[in-house]
Amino acid sequence: MKRIVILFSLLIILFAVWISSDRQFNLSWSSLNKYFQPPQKIDFSVPSEKVKILSEESVIIQTVEKVSPSVVTVSIVKTRSVGRMFEINPFDPFDIFRQQPGTQKKVEQDIGTGFIVSADGMIATNKHVVADSTAKYKVVTKDDKTYEVQKIFRDPTNDLAILKINANNLSPVVLGDSTQLKVGQMAIAIGTALGEFRNTVTVGVISGLGRGITAGSPFEGYVERLDNVIQTDAAINPGNSGGPLLNSSGQVIGVNTAVSSEGQNIGFAIPINVVKDSLAQFNKTGKFMRPFLGVRYKMITRDLALINEVPEGAYIQEVVEGSPAEKAGVKEEDIITKIDGKKVTEKDGGLAKIIADKKVGDKITIEIWRNEETKTLTVTIGEYEGE
């Protein structure tokens, strides 16, 4: 009975406390009902206005549809000997192995890509794609129209070439600005992959900038050293060379040039601003020009310089007669140590790299070491004409 009385007393006390708290904090059964109301209905109806969602997929599709008509396949046409063989002639002991002459066969093969840069038939591609000066070339547009290449202009400084065909009212590409590129931005490549699959589209990002590579063509066996190129993971296969690398706006930001044989998803492209400079020069003069100093030299490395107690630089072995170097007073056995205050070192590309960055007509100051004395000469860069 005592336990029941105690329990009953506790219940009365708790009830009194609850009544007082209800008055103090304004709690009541009605106030608690709001926490147990059923959830309101959610409106899942679609708004009447149309909403356009711009996805990565739509960007790629729009870019490809816009630029593909301006991308062409480059084909080589060449005559080769086929079927040449030896046969055994048992009736002639003096000529048992008789050679059967082969037959001449015309071979046509897709080897690269290009893109239209003017409505009157100028097409940009890689120089290594059209390196064989004995062969003839054709271009095939997306709508399967074939044109004979009438003239090829090869840039002696860069891995670039301009093809001229007889055509009008073509759709040229829009050239972008490669100085504005950022690592990680979208990159789209179009080309004739493996020399077989025309207008192949691959997508990736800009993986790196300012790379140095050796570019070439597996079809022609031609290689060339290139600096300051764009690296991308958009798949670039043999046959893609010369095709455009695009940004998401459909502007050409580079010329697809090479793929690394030592890794996967590593491709390279020449920055489009290099192409724009070459095109501007070509449109102005009708030819490509290379800066020309007029010397034959050998680089003296730091180790050789220490051993021979001479400065590091370019040791002049020969001065071309009538060249800018001869006119400025450069002589054999001189060592060019600086150009415009910049040291001439092998690790930075040597003398050729510095001269290649100059323009025809530029006046430069060269510092030479002659007979243990330092002299300063002024040279006007000359012109070495390409094809």
Residue, then its C-alpha position, 0 to 999 in steps of 0.5 A: m500500500k505504501r508503494i501505491v501511495i508513493l506512486f500515486s503521489l508522484l503522478i499528482i506532482l508530475f501532473a502539477v508540473w506539466i500544468s505549470s509548464d503549459r502556462q509558462f511556455n504556452l504548451s497545449w494539446s492544440s499547440l502540439n497538433k501542428y507537429f502531427q499534421p500530414p505533409q503538404k502535397i508537392d507540385f510535380s507539374v512541369p512549368s509551361e515555359k521551355v527550359k534549354i539545358l546545354s549539355e556537353e553532348s550538345v556542345i560536341i554535336q553542334t561543334v562537329e556539325k559546324v566544322s566537319p564540312s571544312v575538314v578534308t582528307v589528304s590522299i597520296v597518289k604514287t606509282r610503284s613497282v609491284g609483282r617483281m620476282f625471281e623465277i627458276n629457269p632449269f633450261d639455262p644453266f647460265d641464268i638459273f634465277r631469272q628476274q621477272p620485271g614488275t609492273q607499274k601500279k598507281v597507288e592511292q592512299d589516305i594519309g592525312t587530314g587538312f582543313i579549309v582556310s579560305a573559300d577559294g581553295m586554300i587548305a592547311t595541313n602538316k608539312h610531313v603529310v605532303a613531304d614527298s615532292t615526287a608524288k601527287y596529292k588529292v583532297v576529299t571533302k566530307d561530301d565525297k568531292t575529290y580535288e587535285v592539289q594544284k600547288i603545295f607551299r611548305d613552311p620551312t620553319n614549322d611542320l605546316a603546309i598550304l595546299k591549293i585546289n581549284a574550288n570556290n565557295l568553300s566553307p573555311v574554319v574560324l581560327g581561334d587564339s591559342t594564347q588563351l588556352k587553359v589546361g583542362q578545357m575541352a578539346i575536340a579533334i577531327g581527322t582521318a584516323l589510321g588513314e582509313f576512317r574519315n571524319t573521325v571525332t575524338v574528345g578530350v581536354i587540353s592536357g598541357l601547354g608548351r611541350g617539345i616533341t618530334a613529329g613525323s608520318p608513319f606513311e612517309g618516314y619523315v620526322e621534325r623537332l617541334d617546340n611549344v606545342i599543345q598536349t591533349d588526351a583527345a585521341i590523335n592517331p596516324g592519319n589525323s595529322g593536319g586536322p583541326l583541334l577545336n575548342s567548344s566554340g568550334q574555333v580551331i586552336g591547333v593543328n593535330t600533329a603527332v601521337s606519343s608512341e610511349g604512352q596512351n592518350i597523349g597527342f600533340a598539336i601546333p598552336i593555331n597562332v603559329v599557323k595564323d602568323s604563317l598564313a599572314q606572311f603567305n597571304k602577303t608575299g605568296k610564300f613562306m620565309r625562314p629567318f636566315l643568318g648564314v652560318r654553319y656551326k657546332m654547339i660548344t657545351r658547358d663541358l667542352a667549354l671548360i675543357n678547352e677554356v673557351p666560352e659556351g656558345a655556337y662555334i662558327q665553322e663556315v660563313v655563307e658568302g653574301s649572307p647577313a652574317e658575312k656582311a656583319g663581319v662574322k668570321e670562321e672560328d668565332i664563337i657566338t655567345k649571346i644574341d640580344g643579350k640572351k646566352v646561346t646554349e645547347k640546352d635552350g635549343g642552340l643558335a637555330k632556336i633563337i634565329a627561328d624566333k626572329k623575323v626577316g628584317d629584324k636587327i639583332t645584336i650578337e656578341i662573339w668571342r674572337n681571339e680571347e676578346t669579346k666583340t659586338l656586331t649588329v646583324t639584319i636577319g635575312e630571308y631563306e625562301g621555302e618552297 
